[in-house]
């Protein structure tokens, strides 16, 4: 069962990704905050399903008003062990499956999550009733470069990705699960989180230049982008 790579103590996922990608969390929080500011939503309660080490919520706790309460849920004991030290007033973490919790929130965050889930369409349908609004961050793994370099199998083995998306299939998946799409935009993790190596700098410069000319063609040819979606 694929869940075991996350749920077992000292899980396979934790051994391969010991930081649980906490280093990317401030950047992801900024993307969420940007979307919320664009739509001026009245958000008082935020839940994150698959919260990992909890740093995204911790960063949002710093960015948003004092009246907002945050709760992170994860089925991984390893993840919650990393998240618990971040708890504070209006920020808590639960080693629990959010789908079994009867609470409802103003906003549900699902940041790089449903590509890991076996029955992802049913999972998305069950999550829909948990909040009025949802924000998804979806890696767009399918590109000409990723297919040619066989990167999809690498991400399956190292990151546990079971499903791979383009912008169009990601949006269609959410619509099939019953969500109404309000807004979306690309996020450039491969550019904005790139290291200082010559190879990374060159790739980032190429992506940035071509992205200004044609976003969709750049994403589909070179990859390295994700999609942030606001839905209801």
C-alpha positions, 0 to 999 in steps of 0.5 A: 500500500503506497500510504506506508511510504509516509505513515510508517515511523522513519518512513521511506519518504522521510529517509529520502526527504529528511527536511520534508521540503521545509526549505521551499515553504516560505516561497510557497507561503508567499504564493498563497498570500499573493492569491489571497490578496488578489481576491481579498477573501475574508478568511478566518480559519485555514486548514492544510491537508498533508501539512508536512513539517508545518512551515507553510502554515508557520509562514502564513501565521507570520504574514496574515492577521492575528484573527486567523487560526491555522490547523495542519493535518498529516497522516505521517508521524514523521511529518507531525514530529517535525511540525509540532515544535512550530505550534503556537497560539492560533497554529496547531498540528494534528496527526490525523486524517482530515477526511475523518474530521467533522470540522469545516474551514474557510480555506483548505490548502493542498500544496503538492499533495494529490499527485501522491494519492492512489485514488486522487479523484475520489480524494479530491471529491471528499476534500471539497466539503471541508472548506468554502475555498481551496487552494491547490499547488500542483507540480506540472511534471509533464513537459517535453524535457521531463519526458525526454530525460525520463524525469517522471520515473525519477520523481516517482521513485524519489518524491512518490509522485503517482500522477503527472499533470499539465496545466490543462489536465490539472484544471480538468481534474479539479473540475471533474471533482466538482470544483469551480475554478476562480483563478490560477497562475504559474509558479516558477519554483525552478527559477525562484528557488534555483541554486547558484550553480552555473547550470541552474543559473543558465536554465533559470535565465532561459526559462525566465526569458522564454516565459516572458514571451509565451508562458504555456510553451515555456512550461510545456517545453522546459518544465520547472513550473507548478500551478497555483489554483483557487477554487470553490 
